[in-house]
Amino acid sequence: MRDCRVLRVFTRGEEGGNHLGVVTDVGGLDGQAMQQIAARLGFSETVFVDRAGEVPAARIFTPAAEIPFAGHPLVGAAWVLATLQDGRRLTCGIGEILFRVEGDRSWIEVAASSEVEVAPPEAGAKAGLPTAERAWIVRLPLAYLVREVGAAGAVEAARPDFGHLAREPWEGTLLFRRDAGQVRARFFAPALGVDEDPATGSAAVALASALAVSGESEGRLVIDQGDEVNAPSRIRLSWGGGRVWVGGTVRADEVRRLSRGCDRPGGGSGLDEHPAP
């Protein structure tokens, strides 16, 4: 048996947050087994951290695919590594990530995306998204459509066509409305097996990158997300000098046991239905 720590990342106080599975014992697991575990757990992401090297290496899986970068898995993995007194760096599919942990808050630092292009405001409209004032395509390296709306209540009222969104030439869609330093956001990624994500750190990086190339060279925002999926979440975002910081509070919920049977190809889900004592 091996342990899977179940966290909630980017909580709003004690409530909500985005569930995450963190596995730090990865001996004998290949990519296929990791994908099976992630699919069975059903969280928007599960992260597997190999601590054998000088710098821990993270692999991130949605229920449907491995992805090179995601915010809440890395924020959560950083929090776990800090509890294990395991440095201030880790690597993922986009390279080295710096992190810091202060009590129940965890932060990652990454480079802002240099691949940002202005998109037509009508991009995504055929999927039932509300009228946008501005839009961008940001690559992290997965492509995200970032859409800013101006109408009050438009973010909350959106009813996207997930089937249509899954066929668009981008992997995720961030819909947001801004009021000074406060942002109301929703994120959709049906192509990755996540119709609506409760809290999306990578989308926060995309938003900072888009605003930076649009004239806001530095800034700070608080992003509320997840109310529509009964997981109220809060992401703290700041950027400047080509760098982006994403962080929030982390809560540890439980430890689940994974069967060693998942070490073998075709060995099943690898998940024991019972939490560890």
C-alpha positions in Angstrom: 0.0 0.0 0.0 1.1 3.6 -0.6 -0.5 6.8 0.8 -2.3 9.5 -1.1 -2.7 12.7 0.8 -6.0 14.4 0.0 -5.9 18.2 0.3 -8.1 21.2 -0.5 -6.1 23.9 -2.1 -7.1 27.6 -2.4 -9.8 27.3 0.4 -11.9 30.3 1.4 -11.2 30.2 5.1 -12.1 26.7 6.2 -14.6 26.2 3.3 -14.3 24.9 -0.2 -11.0 24.8 -2.2 -10.0 22.5 -5.0 -9.5 18.8 -4.0 -6.1 17.4 -4.8 -4.4 14.0 -4.5 -0.7 14.1 -3.6 1.4 10.9 -3.9 5.0 11.1 -2.8 5.8 7.3 -3.0 6.0 6.8 -6.7 8.2 3.7 -6.8 7.0 1.2 -9.5 4.4 3.6 -10.9 4.5 4.4 -14.6 2.4 7.0 -16.5 -0.4 4.5 -17.2 -0.8 3.6 -13.6 -0.7 7.3 -12.5 -3.4 8.0 -15.1 -5.6 5.2 -13.7 -5.2 6.4 -10.2 -6.1 10.0 -11.2 -9.1 8.8 -13.1 -10.4 6.7 -10.2 -9.8 9.5 -7.6 -11.7 11.9 -9.9 -10.2 15.1 -8.6 -9.5 17.8 -11.2 -5.9 16.9 -10.7 -3.7 14.4 -8.9 0.1 15.1 -8.6 2.8 12.4 -8.2 6.0 13.7 -6.7 9.3 11.8 -7.2 11.7 12.8 -4.4 14.6 10.6 -5.5 16.5 13.3 -7.2 18.2 16.5 -5.9 15.0 18.5 -6.8 11.6 16.8 -6.4 9.9 16.2 -9.8 6.1 16.5 -10.2 3.9 14.8 -12.8 0.3 16.1 -13.0 -2.7 14.2 -14.2 -6.4 15.2 -14.8 -8.9 12.4 -14.9 -8.3 12.3 -18.7 -4.7 13.4 -19.4 -1.3 14.2 -18.2 -0.6 18.0 -18.3 2.7 19.9 -18.1 1.7 22.6 -15.7 -1.2 23.4 -13.3 -1.3 25.7 -10.3 -3.3 24.0 -7.6 -1.3 20.7 -7.8 2.0 22.5 -7.5 0.7 24.8 -4.6 -0.5 21.6 -2.9 2.7 19.6 -3.6 4.8 22.5 -2.3 2.8 22.5 1.0 3.4 18.7 1.3 7.1 19.1 0.5 7.4 21.8 3.2 5.9 19.4 5.8 8.6 16.9 4.8 11.3 19.7 5.0 12.2 19.1 1.4 13.6 22.3 0.0 12.1 25.3 -1.9 12.1 24.0 -5.5 10.4 21.4 -7.6 10.2 20.6 -11.3 7.3 19.9 -13.6 6.7 19.8 -17.3 7.6 23.5 -17.8 10.8 23.4 -15.8 11.8 24.4 -12.3 9.2 26.0 -9.9 10.2 28.0 -6.8 7.9 27.9 -3.8 7.4 29.1 -0.3 5.1 28.0 2.5 4.1 30.1 5.4 1.8 28.2 7.9 -1.3 27.2 6.0 -0.5 29.3 3.0 1.5 28.0 0.0 2.9 30.0 -2.9 4.5 29.1 -6.2 6.5 31.5 -8.5 6.7 31.1 -12.2 7.6 33.1 -15.3 4.7 35.0 -16.9 3.8 33.5 -20.3 5.5 35.2 -23.3 2.9 33.6 -25.6 -0.1 35.9 -25.4 -2.2 37.0 -28.3 -5.2 39.2 -28.4 -8.3 37.2 -29.4 -11.6 38.5 -30.9 -14.2 39.2 -28.2 -16.6 36.8 -29.9 -14.2 33.9 -29.4 -16.1 31.2 -27.4 -19.4 32.9 -27.9 -20.8 29.9 -29.9 -20.3 27.8 -26.7 -22.9 29.9 -24.9 -20.4 32.2 -23.1 -21.5 35.8 -22.3 -20.4 38.8 -24.4 -16.7 39.6 -23.7 -15.1 43.1 -23.6 -11.6 41.7 -24.1 -10.1 38.3 -24.8 -6.7 36.7 -25.2 -5.2 33.3 -26.0 -2.4 32.5 -23.5 -0.2 29.4 -23.8 1.3 27.8 -20.6 2.1 25.7 -22.8 -1.5 24.5 -22.9 -3.7 27.1 -24.6 -6.2 29.0 -22.6 -8.9 31.4 -23.8 -9.1 34.3 -21.3 -12.4 36.3 -21.6 -13.2 39.4 -19.6 -16.9 40.4 -19.2 -18.2 43.6 -18.0 -21.8 42.9 -17.1 -22.6 42.3 -13.4 -23.7 38.7 -12.8 -22.6 37.5 -16.3 -20.0 35.2 -14.9 -22.3 33.6 -12.4 -25.1 33.2 -15.0 -23.0 31.6 -17.7 -24.2 28.2 -18.9 -21.5 27.0 -21.3 -22.0 24.2 -23.9 -19.3 21.8 -22.7 -19.5 19.7 -25.8 -18.7 22.7 -27.9 -15.9 23.9 -25.7 -14.3 20.5 -25.8 -14.0 20.9 -29.6 -12.4 24.4 -29.5 -8.7 24.8 -30.4 -7.8 25.7 -26.8 -7.7 23.4 -23.8 -9.3 25.7 -21.1 -11.5 28.8 -20.9 -11.3 31.4 -18.1 -14.3 33.7 -17.8 -13.8 36.6 -15.4 -15.2 39.9 -14.2 -13.0 42.4 -12.4 -14.0 45.0 -9.8 -10.8 46.9 -8.8 -8.6 44.3 -7.0 -11.3 41.6 -6.8 -12.1 39.1 -9.6 -15.0 36.7 -10.0 -13.9 33.8 -12.2 -15.0 30.5 -13.6 -12.8 28.0 -15.5 -13.9 25.3 -17.9 -11.8 22.5 -19.4 -14.0 19.7 -20.7 -11.3 18.6 -23.2 -9.2 17.6 -20.2 -12.0 15.8 -18.4 -12.9 18.7 -16.1 -16.1 20.5 -17.1 -15.7 23.2 -14.4 -12.8 23.6 -12.1 -13.2 24.9 -8.5 -9.9 26.9 -8.5 -7.4 27.2 -11.2 -3.9 28.5 -10.5 -2.7 28.1 -14.0 -5.6 30.2 -15.2 -4.5 32.9 -12.7 -1.1 32.8 -14.3 -2.7 33.2 -17.7 -4.7 36.2 -16.5 -1.6 37.9 -15.0 0.2 37.3 -18.3 -2.6 38.7 -20.4 -2.9 41.8 -18.2 0.9 42.3 -18.2 1.0 42.5 -22.0 -2.0 44.8 -22.0 -0.2 47.5 -20.1 -0.4 46.4 -16.4 3.2 45.5 -15.8 2.6 44.7 -12.2 -0.5 44.1 -10.0 -2.2 42.2 -7.3 -5.6 40.5 -7.4 -7.8 38.2 -5.3 -9.7 35.7 -7.4 -12.9 34.0 -6.1 -14.0 30.9 -8.0 -15.9 27.7 -7.4 -19.2 28.8 -6.0 -21.1 27.3 -8.9 -19.7 23.8 -8.1 -20.2 24.2 -4.3 -16.5 24.7 -3.6 -15.9 28.3 -2.8 -12.3 29.1 -3.4 -9.9 32.0 -3.2 -6.6 32.5 -5.1 -4.2 35.3 -4.4 -2.3 36.5 -7.4 0.5 39.0 -7.9 2.9 39.7 -10.8 5.7 42.0 -11.8 9.1 41.9 -13.6 8.0 39.0 -15.8 7.2 36.8 -12.7 3.9 35.6 -11.3 3.1 34.5 -7.8 0.1 32.3 -7.1 -0.9 31.2 -3.6 -3.6 30.4 -1.1 -4.6 28.4 1.9 -4.3 24.6 2.0 -6.3 22.2 4.2 -5.4 18.5 4.7 -8.5 16.3 4.6 -7.4 12.7 4.8 -5.0 10.0 3.7 -6.1 7.3 1.3 -4.4 4.0 0.6 -3.4 3.0 -2.9 -2.9 -0.7 -3.7 0.5 -1.8 -4.9 -1.5 -3.7 -7.6 -1.4 -0.6 -9.7 2.3 -1.0 -10.1 1.6 -3.6 -12.8 0.2 -2.8 -16.2 -3.5 -3.7 -16.2 -3.4 -4.0 -12.4 -6.6 -2.1 -11.8 -7.4 1.3 -10.3 -4.9 1.0 -7.5 -7.3 2.7 -5.1 -8.3 1.2 -1.8 -11.8 2.6 -1.0 -11.0 3.0 2.7 -9.0 5.9 4.2 -5.9 5.2 6.1 -6.4 4.8 9.9 
